[in-house]
């Protein structure tokens, strides 16, 4: 077995206590350990340890390797595990493009752990951004610059609606891309999601907790059909979530009605029309 070179290898779920990679691949291409680890009742063994180690110790493109058997030929081959941390340098916001430089290049059968961010994290900066270097770099925005300039597939000069670069025509934050060797245009790729875990808050005030958000916004079907005043309103709900046990759960912490928000460049957003605007909580009622 190869040795793990992860800067926090003791937290890597593909390693044993001595930092030795133990990944094997069975005939179905599934991961199997040489030395079976104790059952993880939380079902969250893949990401839990590495995320708890702190995002600052993880770097985009980290890779560890092990030997595994090729399901098709039976020959031994290297299986790599890559880690892509979410930051302003590794994400693109609201669009896909084949011209983007891959963050990592993988062989079929390799493993990739990818950090993600919600584009609505700015709805509660303290819970979902503060203290998290990756999130802070992505959402950074002052009067002179933005951590991620383009947000959406629209024009960079905001000539359509004046919202901002990319015009918010596409809002989701994408980490990557990942280049798969041997893949060609038109191919259909099988990607197996081994596990998913919530991103923990990095704010010491909310240590051990994870949060998410839901927006009932102007593009929703019922926006103009509400029965109580104000009838045309957008409502943000902040949730605490937990996926560390057998029963996953989420509960609402609070909600608020969207009020016009002015971004650092001076653009007023009367509705939720451009992603990444950090909400000024002095303007809303929780």
PASEBA-1860 file (N, C-alpha, C; in nm, 3 decimals):
! residues 286
1> XXXXXXXX> 0.082/-0.120/0.000/0.000/0.000/0.000/0.087/0.126/0.000 ~ 0.041/0.227/-0.071/0.110/0.356/-0.072/0.078/0.432/0.056 ~ 0.160/0.528/0.089/0.137/0.611/0.206/0.061/0.736/0.168 ~ -0.025/0.779/0.258/-0.104/0.900/0.234/-0.020/1.024/0.259 ~ -0.031/1.121/0.170/0.043/1.246/0.185/-0.049/1.363/0.219 ~ -0.173/1.331/0.253/-0.269/1.435/0.291/-0.215/1.510/0.412 ~ -0.223/1.644/0.414/-0.172/1.720/0.528/-0.243/1.689/0.658 ~ -0.360/1.629/0.650/-0.431/1.588/0.771/-0.478/1.444/0.753
9> XXXXXXXX> -0.383/1.355/0.718/-0.420/1.220/0.676/-0.495/1.143/0.783 ~ -0.474/1.178/0.910/-0.541/1.102/1.014/-0.692/1.123/1.010 ~ -0.736/1.225/0.937/-0.878/1.253/0.924/-0.933/1.200/0.791 ~ -0.850/1.135/0.711/-0.893/1.090/0.579/-0.957/0.953/0.591 ~ -1.082/0.939/0.549/-1.154/0.814/0.568/-1.104/0.702/0.479 ~ -1.016/0.732/0.382/-0.958/0.628/0.299/-0.829/0.572/0.360 ~ -0.789/0.622/0.478/-0.663/0.581/0.539/-0.687/0.507/0.670 ~ -0.588/0.425/0.709/-0.593/0.365/0.841/-0.527/0.459/0.941
17> XXXXXXXX> -0.514/0.414/1.065/-0.462/0.501/1.170/-0.318/0.546/1.145 ~ -0.245/0.469/1.064/-0.106/0.503/1.035/-0.091/0.583/0.906 ~ -0.204/0.621/0.848/-0.197/0.701/0.727/-0.176/0.620/0.601 ~ -0.199/0.487/0.607/-0.181/0.403/0.490/-0.314/0.393/0.415 ~ -0.312/0.422/0.286/-0.434/0.414/0.207/-0.479/0.270/0.196 ~ -0.608/0.248/0.211/-0.661/0.112/0.212/-0.771/0.092/0.109 ~ -0.782/0.182/0.012/-0.888/0.172/-0.087/-0.863/0.056/-0.183 ~ -0.965/-0.026/-0.204/-0.965/-0.127/-0.308/-1.093/-0.110/-0.388
25> XXXXXXXX> -1.097/-0.162/-0.506/-1.215/-0.155/-0.591/-1.259/-0.296/-0.624 ~ -1.387/-0.327/-0.598/-1.435/-0.461/-0.629/-1.478/-0.469/-0.774 ~ -1.539/-0.580/-0.813/-1.577/-0.601/-0.952/-1.682/-0.505/-1.003 ~ -1.751/-0.438/-0.911/-1.853/-0.341/-0.950/-1.801/-0.199/-0.945 ~ -1.672/-0.185/-0.917/-1.614/-0.051/-0.908/-1.643/0.020/-0.779 ~ -1.692/-0.054/-0.677/-1.720/0.006/-0.548/-1.594/0.005/-0.461 ~ -1.590/0.098/-0.366/-1.476/0.103/-0.275/-1.490/-0.005/-0.170 ~ -1.380/-0.071/-0.137/-1.378/-0.171/-0.031/-1.245/-0.158/0.041
33> XXXXXXXX> -1.246/-0.174/0.173/-1.125/-0.157/0.251/-1.051/-0.288/0.267 ~ -0.916/-0.285/0.255/-0.833/-0.403/0.282/-0.857/-0.451/0.425 ~ -0.850/-0.357/0.518/-0.875/-0.386/0.658/-1.006/-0.320/0.695 ~ -1.113/-0.398/0.712/-1.244/-0.337/0.736/-1.241/-0.245/0.857 ~ -1.296/-0.127/0.838/-1.304/-0.032/0.948/-1.427/-0.062/1.031 ~ -1.431/-0.019/1.157/-1.550/-0.038/1.238/-1.669/0.029/1.171 ~ -1.788/-0.030/1.183/-1.906/0.030/1.120/-1.925/0.173/1.165 ~ -1.959/0.257/1.071/-1.985/0.397/1.101/-2.135/0.417/1.105
41> XXXXXXXX> -2.195/0.421/1.224/-2.341/0.430/1.232/-2.397/0.557/1.174 ~ -2.314/0.658/1.159/-2.363/0.785/1.107/-2.382/0.782/0.956 ~ -2.321/0.685/0.888/-2.326/0.675/0.742/-2.261/0.797/0.678 ~ -2.179/0.870/0.752/-2.118/0.991/0.699/-1.967/0.985/0.711 ~ -1.910/0.867/0.698/-1.768/0.851/0.722/-1.678/0.919/0.621 ~ -1.725/0.938/0.499/-1.638/0.988/0.393/-1.590/1.130/0.418 ~ -1.685/1.219/0.450/-1.649/1.360/0.460/-1.636/1.411/0.602 ~ -1.699/1.340/0.697/-1.710/1.392/0.832/-1.574/1.428/0.891
49> XXXXXXXX> -1.480/1.336/0.884/-1.351/1.359/0.946/-1.272/1.468/0.878 ~ -1.269/1.466/0.745/-1.188/1.564/0.674/-1.244/1.704/0.688 ~ -1.377/1.717/0.693/-1.435/1.849/0.711/-1.408/1.900/0.851 ~ -1.415/1.810/0.949/-1.392/1.851/1.086/-1.249/1.898/1.107 ~ -1.159/1.853/1.021/-1.018/1.891/1.035/-0.996/2.039/1.006 ~ -1.093/2.102/0.941/-1.078/2.244/0.910/-1.045/2.265/0.765 ~ -1.119/2.354/0.701/-1.100/2.376/0.558/-0.963/2.434/0.527 ~ -0.903/2.504/0.623/-0.776/2.568/0.597/-0.663/2.471/0.571
57> XXXXXXXX> -0.675/2.344/0.618/-0.567/2.248/0.601/-0.578/2.173/0.470 ~ -0.686/2.194/0.396/-0.710/2.119/0.274/-0.688/2.208/0.153 ~ -0.625/2.156/0.052/-0.597/2.236/-0.065/-0.657/2.173/-0.189 ~ -0.692/2.256/-0.286/-0.748/2.206/-0.410/-0.647/2.116/-0.478 ~ -0.696/2.003/-0.528/-0.610/1.916/-0.604/-0.526/1.822/-0.521 ~ -0.546/1.818/-0.389/-0.472/1.720/-0.309/-0.502/1.581/-0.362 ~ -0.401/1.495/-0.361/-0.422/1.359/-0.411/-0.343/1.260/-0.329 ~ -0.407/1.147/-0.299/-0.341/1.032/-0.239/-0.367/0.914/-0.330
65> XXXXXXXX> -0.287/0.809/-0.323/-0.305/0.698/-0.416/-0.292/0.565/-0.346 ~ -0.348/0.461/-0.409/-0.338/0.324/-0.362/-0.348/0.233/-0.483 ~ -0.316/0.107/-0.464/-0.328/0.010/-0.572/-0.460/-0.063/-0.560 ~ -0.525/-0.086/-0.673/-0.652/-0.156/-0.675/-0.660/-0.240/-0.802 ~ -0.753/-0.334/-0.801/-0.768/-0.425/-0.914/-0.866/-0.367/-1.015 ~ -0.827/-0.363/-1.142/-0.914/-0.317/-1.249/-1.025/-0.418/-1.267 ~ -1.151/-0.371/-1.261/-1.265/-0.461/-1.269/-1.273/-0.531/-1.404 ~ -1.224/-0.468/-1.510/-1.235/-0.526/-1.644/-1.122/-0.623/-1.675
73> XXXXXXXX> -0.998/-0.585/-1.642/-0.882/-0.666/-1.682/-0.824/-0.750/-1.569 ~ -0.857/-0.717/-1.446/-0.800/-0.789/-1.333/-0.661/-0.742/-1.296 ~ -0.603/-0.653/-1.375/-0.468/-0.603/-1.348/-0.472/-0.498/-1.236 ~ -0.360/-0.486/-1.165/-0.350/-0.386/-1.059/-0.327/-0.248/-1.120 ~ -0.394/-0.149/-1.068/-0.376/-0.013/-1.116/-0.389/0.083/-0.999 ~ -0.339/0.203/-1.018/-0.346/0.303/-0.912/-0.486/0.364/-0.907 ~ -0.538/0.379/-0.786/-0.664/0.449/-0.765/-0.632/0.571/-0.679 ~ -0.669/0.688/-0.729/-0.636/0.812/-0.661/-0.757/0.872/-0.592
81> XXXXXXXX> -0.732/0.945/-0.486/-0.837/1.018/-0.415/-0.797/1.166/-0.416 ~ -0.879/1.248/-0.478/-0.852/1.391/-0.489/-0.945/1.469/-0.396 ~ -0.900/1.585/-0.355/-0.982/1.672/-0.271/-0.980/1.813/-0.330 ~ -1.098/1.865/-0.360/-1.110/2.001/-0.413/-1.183/2.087/-0.311 ~ -1.111/2.177/-0.248/-1.172/2.270/-0.154/-1.243/2.381/-0.231 ~ -1.355/2.427/-0.178/-1.428/2.538/-0.242/-1.364/2.670/-0.204 ~ -1.326/2.748/-0.302/-1.269/2.881/-0.279/-1.290/2.964/-0.405 ~ -1.254/3.090/-0.399/-1.267/3.177/-0.516/-1.184/3.127/-0.633
89> XXXXXXXX> -1.082/3.047/-0.606/-0.995/2.995/-0.712/-1.044/2.865/-0.774 ~ -1.141/2.800/-0.710/-1.183/2.668/-0.758/-1.330/2.661/-0.799 ~ -1.404/2.771/-0.785/-1.546/2.768/-0.821/-1.573/2.859/-0.941 ~ -1.682/2.831/-1.009/-1.738/2.923/-1.108/-1.886/2.933/-1.074 ~ -1.945/3.047/-1.105/-2.074/3.082/-1.046/-2.180/3.099/-1.154 ~ -2.273/3.002/-1.159/-2.392/3.019/-1.240/-2.382/2.982/-1.386 ~ -2.281/2.906/-1.426/-2.269/2.870/-1.567/-2.177/2.749/-1.583 ~ -2.187/2.684/-1.699/-2.094/2.579/-1.740/-2.014/2.630/-1.859
97> XXXXXXXX> -1.891/2.585/-1.872/-1.810/2.623/-1.987/-1.701/2.520/-2.009 ~ -1.688/2.473/-2.133/-1.583/2.377/-2.166/-1.445/2.443/-2.172 ~ -1.442/2.575/-2.164/-1.314/2.645/-2.168/-1.251/2.661/-2.030 ~ -1.323/2.622/-1.925/-1.268/2.633/-1.791/-1.155/2.533/-1.770 ~ -1.053/2.573/-1.700/-0.941/2.485/-1.670/-0.981/2.385/-1.562 ~ -0.957/2.256/-1.584/-0.993/2.156/-1.482/-0.916/2.178/-1.352 ~ -0.983/2.156/-1.241/-0.916/2.164/-1.111/-0.833/2.039/-1.085 ~ -0.881/1.925/-1.133/-0.807/1.799/-1.123/-0.835/1.717/-1.248
105> XXXXXXXX> -0.745/1.627/-1.280/-0.762/1.532/-1.390/-0.760/1.392/-1.330 ~ -0.863/1.314/-1.359/-0.878/1.183/-1.294/-0.887/1.072/-1.397 ~ -0.856/0.952/-1.351/-0.876/0.831/-1.429/-1.011/0.772/-1.391 ~ -1.075/0.696/-1.482/-1.197/0.625/-1.444/-1.171/0.540/-1.319 ~ -1.261/0.548/-1.222/-1.245/0.472/-1.099/-1.184/0.549/-0.985 ~ -1.131/0.669/-1.012/-1.075/0.751/-0.906/-1.187/0.810/-0.819 ~ -1.148/0.856/-0.701/-1.240/0.920/-0.608/-1.208/1.069/-0.599 ~ -1.314/1.151/-0.590/-1.295/1.295/-0.573/-1.389/1.344/-0.463
113> XXXXXXXX> -1.335/1.408/-0.363/-1.415/1.474/-0.261/-1.421/1.622/-0.297 ~ -1.541/1.675/-0.311/-1.560/1.812/-0.360/-1.641/1.892/-0.259 ~ -1.584/2.002/-0.213/-1.658/2.092/-0.126/-1.756/2.175/-0.208 ~ -1.869/2.207/-0.147/-1.970/2.288/-0.215/-2.015/2.402/-0.124 ~ -2.078/2.501/-0.186/-2.132/2.616/-0.114/-2.269/2.649/-0.170 ~ -2.360/2.696/-0.085/-2.487/2.746/-0.133/-2.474/2.892/-0.173 ~ -2.535/2.928/-0.285/-2.530/3.067/-0.330/-2.612/3.159/-0.239 ~ -2.690/3.100/-0.148/-2.771/3.180/-0.055/-2.703/3.196/0.081
121> XXXXXXXX> -2.575/3.161/0.092/-2.507/3.173/0.221/-2.508/3.316/0.273 ~ -2.511/3.413/0.183/-2.513/3.553/0.223/-2.641/3.595/0.293 ~ -2.742/3.509/0.292/-2.865/3.541/0.364/-2.842/3.538/0.515 ~ -2.740/3.465/0.559/-2.700/3.466/0.700/-2.548/3.452/0.706 ~ -2.479/3.563/0.696/-2.333/3.565/0.691/-2.272/3.497/0.814 ~ -2.326/3.526/0.932/-2.266/3.473/1.054/-2.271/3.321/1.060 ~ -2.378/3.262/1.014/-2.393/3.117/1.023/-2.324/3.041/0.909 ~ -2.319/3.099/0.790/-2.274/3.020/0.674/-2.148/3.070/0.605
129> XXXXXXXX> -2.094/3.184/0.647/-1.974/3.237/0.582/-1.864/3.271/0.683 ~ -1.898/3.337/0.790/-1.800/3.390/0.885/-1.706/3.282/0.938 ~ -1.577/3.307/0.928/-1.477/3.215/0.980/-1.438/3.103/0.886 ~ -1.505/3.093/0.773/-1.478/2.989/0.673/-1.397/3.052/0.560 ~ -1.266/3.028/0.553/-1.183/3.096/0.453/-1.231/3.075/0.310 ~ -1.276/2.954/0.277/-1.323/2.928/0.142/-1.447/3.009/0.110 ~ -1.546/3.005/0.198/-1.669/3.080/0.176/-1.643/3.230/0.176 ~ -1.557/3.275/0.266/-1.526/3.418/0.270/-1.461/3.466/0.142
137> XXXXXXXX> -1.377/3.383/0.081/-1.312/3.423/-0.044/-1.411/3.428/-0.159 ~ -1.507/3.337/-0.161/-1.607/3.334/-0.268/-1.703/3.451/-0.257 ~ -1.747/3.481/-0.137/-1.848/3.586/-0.117/-1.787/3.724/-0.093 ~ -1.653/3.734/-0.096/-1.590/3.863/-0.071/-1.638/3.966/-0.174 ~ -1.676/4.083/-0.125/-1.727/4.189/-0.213/-1.719/4.322/-0.139 ~ -1.635/4.410/-0.189/-1.632/4.545/-0.134/-1.652/4.644/-0.248 ~ -1.630/4.771/-0.224/-1.657/4.873/-0.325/-1.566/4.862/-0.447 ~ -1.452/4.792/-0.432/-1.355/4.785/-0.541/-1.353/4.651/-0.614
145> XXXXXXXX> -1.384/4.542/-0.546/-1.372/4.412/-0.613/-1.463/4.307/-0.551 ~ -1.481/4.198/-0.629/-1.557/4.082/-0.585/-1.465/3.960/-0.589 ~ -1.484/3.869/-0.495/-1.405/3.747/-0.496/-1.427/3.665/-0.621 ~ -1.552/3.653/-0.663/-1.589/3.588/-0.789/-1.667/3.691/-0.869 ~ -1.611/3.736/-0.980/-1.671/3.847/-1.054/-1.796/3.803/-1.129 ~ -1.783/3.702/-1.217/-1.898/3.659/-1.297/-1.992/3.575/-1.212 ~ -2.118/3.611/-1.216/-2.221/3.534/-1.147/-2.339/3.517/-1.242 ~ -2.331/3.411/-1.321/-2.432/3.386/-1.422/-2.373/3.385/-1.561
153> XXXXXXXX> -2.455/3.342/-1.657/-2.410/3.328/-1.795/-2.441/3.450/-1.880 ~ -2.491/3.556/-1.819/-2.523/3.677/-1.893/-2.400/3.760/-1.924 ~ -2.420/3.876/-1.985/-2.307/3.961/-2.025/-2.230/4.014/-1.905 ~ -2.099/4.025/-1.921/-2.014/4.074/-1.812/-2.038/4.222/-1.782 ~ -2.085/4.297/-1.882/-2.107/4.440/-1.859/-2.245/4.471/-1.803 ~ -2.321/4.366/-1.768/-2.454/4.384/-1.709/-2.545/4.470/-1.795 ~ -2.532/4.455/-1.927/-2.606/4.540/-2.020/-2.752/4.499/-2.037 ~ -2.793/4.385/-1.983/-2.932/4.343/-1.996/-3.021/4.405/-1.888
161> XXXXXXXX> -2.982/4.386/-1.762/-3.067/4.431/-1.651/-2.995/4.522/-1.552 ~ -2.864/4.532/-1.564/-2.789/4.617/-1.472/-2.768/4.557/-1.335 ~ -2.783/4.426/-1.323/-2.770/4.363/-1.191/-2.625/4.344/-1.149 ~ -2.540/4.308/-1.248/-2.400/4.279/-1.218/-2.344/4.184/-1.322 ~ -2.214/4.160/-1.318/-2.149/4.073/-1.416/-2.213/3.935/-1.417 ~ -2.256/3.891/-1.536/-2.326/3.764/-1.548/-2.475/3.775/-1.530 ~ -2.519/3.888/-1.473/-2.661/3.923/-1.458/-2.742/3.824/-1.373 ~ -2.677/3.730/-1.305/-2.752/3.633/-1.226/-2.831/3.536/-1.310
169> XXXXXXXX> -2.795/3.524/-1.438/-2.863/3.428/-1.527/-2.797/3.291/-1.509 ~ -2.829/3.229/-1.399/-2.761/3.111/-1.347/-2.704/3.151/-1.213 ~ -2.739/3.078/-1.107/-2.707/3.127/-0.973/-2.625/3.031/-0.888 ~ -2.616/2.905/-0.927/-2.554/2.806/-0.840/-2.402/2.808/-0.849 ~ -2.337/2.788/-0.734/-2.191/2.786/-0.725/-2.143/2.645/-0.758 ~ -2.056/2.634/-0.858/-2.006/2.504/-0.902/-1.857/2.492/-0.869 ~ -1.817/2.386/-0.800/-1.676/2.360/-0.772/-1.622/2.267/-0.879 ~ -1.509/2.303/-0.938/-1.453/2.222/-1.045/-1.410/2.310/-1.161
177> XXXXXXXX> -1.405/2.254/-1.283/-1.451/2.120/-1.321/-1.347/2.011/-1.297 ~ -1.393/1.886/-1.317/-1.308/1.768/-1.308/-1.296/1.708/-1.447 ~ -1.173/1.687/-1.491/-1.149/1.628/-1.624/-1.129/1.478/-1.608 ~ -1.206/1.400/-1.683/-1.195/1.255/-1.680/-1.120/1.208/-1.803 ~ -1.006/1.145/-1.782/-0.925/1.098/-1.894/-1.003/0.996/-1.977 ~ -0.995/1.009/-2.107/-1.060/0.916/-2.196/-1.201/0.954/-2.234 ~ -1.261/1.050/-2.162/-1.397/1.093/-2.195/-1.395/1.178/-2.321 ~ -1.494/1.155/-2.406/-1.503/1.229/-2.531/-1.638/1.297/-2.542
185> XXXXXXXX> -1.645/1.398/-2.627/-1.770/1.471/-2.648/-1.880/1.374/-2.689 ~ -1.993/1.384/-2.621/-2.105/1.296/-2.650/-2.114/1.175/-2.559 ~ -2.008/1.149/-2.481/-2.010/1.036/-2.389/-2.107/1.061/-2.274 ~ -2.162/0.954/-2.221/-2.240/0.959/-2.097/-2.153/0.899/-1.987 ~ -2.126/0.976/-1.883/-2.039/0.931/-1.775/-2.121/0.886/-1.654 ~ -2.081/0.775/-1.597/-2.141/0.729/-1.472/-2.061/0.787/-1.356 ~ -2.129/0.864/-1.272/-2.065/0.923/-1.155/-2.139/0.871/-1.032 ~ -2.069/0.800/-0.946/-2.131/0.745/-0.826/-2.105/0.837/-0.707
193> XXXXXXXX> -2.211/0.884/-0.645/-2.199/0.968/-0.526/-2.192/0.877/-0.406 ~ -2.075/0.869/-0.344/-2.055/0.779/-0.231/-2.122/0.833/-0.106 ~ -2.114/0.963/-0.083/-2.174/1.021/0.036/-2.184/1.172/0.019 ~ -2.272/1.231/0.097/-2.290/1.376/0.100/-2.302/1.417/0.247 ~ -2.236/1.524/0.285/-2.242/1.572/0.423/-2.257/1.723/0.423 ~ -2.334/1.779/0.517/-2.349/1.925/0.526/-2.216/1.992/0.558 ~ -2.202/2.114/0.512/-2.082/2.193/0.544/-2.100/2.254/0.682 ~ -2.012/2.224/0.777/-2.029/2.278/0.912/-1.998/2.427/0.919
201> XXXXXXXX> -2.067/2.495/1.008/-2.038/2.637/1.030/-1.899/2.651/1.089 ~ -1.823/2.749/1.040/-1.688/2.774/1.091/-1.687/2.882/1.198 ~ -1.802/2.938/1.226/-1.814/3.040/1.330/-1.817/2.970/1.466 ~ -1.722/3.000/1.555/-1.720/2.934/1.687/-1.853/2.945/1.762 ~ -1.929/3.048/1.734/-2.058/3.066/1.799/-2.154/2.952/1.765 ~ -2.134/2.891/1.647/-2.223/2.783/1.602/-2.145/2.653/1.581 ~ -2.045/2.631/1.662/-1.959/2.514/1.649/-2.041/2.385/1.651 ~ -2.011/2.297/1.556/-2.079/2.168/1.549/-2.213/2.171/1.479
209> XXXXXXXX> -2.253/2.287/1.428/-2.383/2.298/1.362/-2.366/2.327/1.213 ~ -2.467/2.288/1.137/-2.470/2.315/0.992/-2.601/2.384/0.959 ~ -2.595/2.470/0.857/-2.714/2.548/0.823/-2.738/2.548/0.672 ~ -2.863/2.567/0.638/-2.903/2.579/0.499/-3.010/2.686/0.487 ~ -3.056/2.708/0.366/-3.150/2.817/0.345/-3.244/2.781/0.231 ~ -3.365/2.831/0.241/-3.463/2.816/0.133/-3.523/2.952/0.102 ~ -3.538/2.980/-0.027/-3.595/3.108/-0.069/-3.727/3.085/-0.141 ~ -3.833/3.147/-0.091/-3.959/3.154/-0.163/-3.956/3.286/-0.237
217> XXXXXXXX> -3.924/3.280/-0.366/-3.885/3.401/-0.438/-3.980/3.436/-0.553 ~ -3.947/3.545/-0.621/-4.034/3.601/-0.725/-4.055/3.509/-0.843 ~ -3.963/3.416/-0.865/-3.979/3.325/-0.979/-4.071/3.206/-0.946 ~ -4.113/3.196/-0.821/-4.199/3.084/-0.782/-4.340/3.097/-0.837 ~ -4.405/2.985/-0.852/-4.538/2.979/-0.913/-4.641/3.060/-0.834 ~ -4.628/3.064/-0.700/-4.731/3.126/-0.616/-4.701/3.272/-0.581 ~ -4.595/3.328/-0.636/-4.555/3.463/-0.596/-4.668/3.564/-0.612 ~ -4.743/3.555/-0.719/-4.851/3.649/-0.746/-4.987/3.596/-0.700
225> XXXXXXXX> -4.988/3.481/-0.632/-5.115/3.418/-0.594/-5.130/3.405/-0.442 ~ -5.050/3.476/-0.364/-5.060/3.467/-0.219/-5.192/3.528/-0.172 ~ -5.242/3.481/-0.057/-5.374/3.524/-0.011/-5.366/3.625/0.103 ~ -5.246/3.647/0.158/-5.231/3.747/0.264/-5.136/3.856/0.218 ~ -5.147/3.971/0.282/-5.062/4.085/0.248/-4.927/4.076/0.319 ~ -4.823/4.131/0.259/-4.817/4.177/0.119/-4.817/4.058/0.024 ~ -4.897/4.064/-0.078/-4.918/3.947/-0.164/-4.797/3.913/-0.248 ~ -4.723/4.012/-0.291/-4.601/3.983/-0.365/-4.483/4.003/-0.270
233> XXXXXXXX> -4.440/3.894/-0.209/-4.330/3.902/-0.112/-4.238/3.781/-0.129 ~ -4.112/3.803/-0.095/-4.013/3.695/-0.096/-3.973/3.666/0.048 ~ -3.966/3.539/0.082/-3.937/3.500/0.219/-3.819/3.404/0.222 ~ -3.722/3.435/0.306/-3.603/3.352/0.327/-3.620/3.276/0.458 ~ -3.596/3.146/0.456/-3.600/3.065/0.578/-3.463/3.001/0.600 ~ -3.408/3.020/0.718/-3.279/2.963/0.755/-3.305/2.835/0.835 ~ -3.238/2.728/0.797/-3.255/2.598/0.863/-3.126/2.553/0.928 ~ -3.139/2.482/1.039/-3.028/2.404/1.094/-3.050/2.260/1.050
241> XXXXXXXX> -2.945/2.193/1.007/-2.958/2.055/0.960/-2.855/1.967/1.029 ~ -2.886/1.837/1.036/-2.796/1.741/1.097/-2.807/1.609/1.021 ~ -2.694/1.563/0.971/-2.691/1.436/0.898/-2.587/1.342/0.960 ~ -2.566/1.355/1.091/-2.462/1.277/1.157/-2.512/1.150/1.223 ~ -2.642/1.122/1.211/-2.697/1.002/1.273/-2.783/0.928/1.173 ~ -2.847/0.822/1.218/-2.927/0.742/1.127/-3.045/0.820/1.072 ~ -3.101/0.910/1.151/-3.215/0.989/1.106/-3.169/1.133/1.082 ~ -3.163/1.171/0.957/-3.127/1.308/0.922/-3.245/1.401/0.949
249> XXXXXXXX> -3.215/1.524/0.985/-3.324/1.617/1.013/-3.282/1.760/0.982 ~ -3.383/1.843/0.966/-3.362/1.986/0.949/-3.479/2.058/1.015 ~ -3.451/2.172/1.076/-3.558/2.250/1.137/-3.534/2.398/1.112 ~ -3.643/2.471/1.096/-3.633/2.614/1.070/-3.583/2.686/1.195 ~ -3.489/2.777/1.176/-3.438/2.859/1.286/-3.515/2.991/1.291 ~ -3.532/3.054/1.175/-3.609/3.177/1.164/-3.631/3.207/1.016 ~ -3.717/3.302/0.987/-3.731/3.348/0.849/-3.745/3.500/0.848 ~ -3.737/3.555/0.729/-3.754/3.699/0.715/-3.801/3.731/0.574
257> XXXXXXXX> -3.868/3.844/0.562/-3.912/3.891/0.431/-3.800/3.972/0.368 ~ -3.773/3.943/0.241/-3.668/4.015/0.169/-3.701/4.163/0.160 ~ -3.603/4.246/0.188/-3.616/4.390/0.171/-3.512/4.434/0.069 ~ -3.530/4.547/0.002/-3.430/4.591/-0.097/-3.291/4.597/-0.035 ~ -3.195/4.534/-0.103/-3.057/4.528/-0.055/-2.967/4.601/-0.154 ~ -2.877/4.682/-0.103/-2.782/4.754/-0.187/-2.647/4.684/-0.180 ~ -2.597/4.639/-0.297/-2.469/4.568/-0.296/-2.354/4.668/-0.286 ~ -2.231/4.622/-0.261/-2.117/4.713/-0.244/-2.087/4.801/-0.365
265> XXXXXXXX> -2.135/4.762/-0.484/-2.114/4.845/-0.603/-2.223/4.951/-0.618 ~ -2.320/4.952/-0.527/-2.424/5.053/-0.528/-2.551/5.014/-0.601 ~ -2.562/4.890/-0.648/-2.682/4.845/-0.718/-2.786/4.801/-0.615 ~ -2.908/4.850/-0.629/-3.016/4.814/-0.538/-3.090/4.692/-0.595 ~ -3.104/4.590/-0.513/-3.173/4.468/-0.555/-3.306/4.460/-0.480 ~ -3.411/4.506/-0.547/-3.543/4.508/-0.485/-3.597/4.368/-0.463 ~ -3.554/4.276/-0.549/-3.590/4.135/-0.533/-3.462/4.053/-0.532 ~ -3.477/3.922/-0.513/-3.361/3.833/-0.514/-3.325/3.807/-0.660
273> XXXXXXXX> -3.252/3.901/-0.720/-3.227/3.894/-0.863/-3.080/3.873/-0.899 ~ -2.993/3.869/-0.797/-2.849/3.853/-0.824/-2.786/3.779/-0.707 ~ -2.716/3.669/-0.731/-2.667/3.586/-0.621/-2.546/3.646/-0.549 ~ -2.537/3.613/-0.420/-2.420/3.651/-0.343/-2.428/3.786/-0.275 ~ -2.544/3.851/-0.281/-2.561/3.977/-0.209/-2.579/3.944/-0.061 ~ -2.487/3.990/0.021/-2.495/3.962/0.165/-2.602/4.051/0.227 ~ -2.699/3.988/0.292/-2.813/4.061/0.348/-2.771/4.141/0.471 ~ -2.810/4.267/0.472/-2.790/4.354/0.587/-2.904/4.327/0.685
281> XXXXXX> -2.875/4.260/0.794/-2.982/4.219/0.886/-3.042/4.334/0.965 ~ -2.983/4.453/0.954/-3.046/4.569/1.017/-3.166/4.616/0.937 ~ -3.182/4.563/0.815/-3.292/4.605/0.728/-3.407/4.505/0.727 ~ -3.392/4.394/0.799/-3.497/4.291/0.796/-3.543/4.260/0.938 ~ -3.657/4.193/0.947/-3.712/4.152/1.076/-3.717/4.000/1.080 ~ -3.643/3.942/1.172/-3.640/3.796/1.185/-3.765/3.746/1.256
END
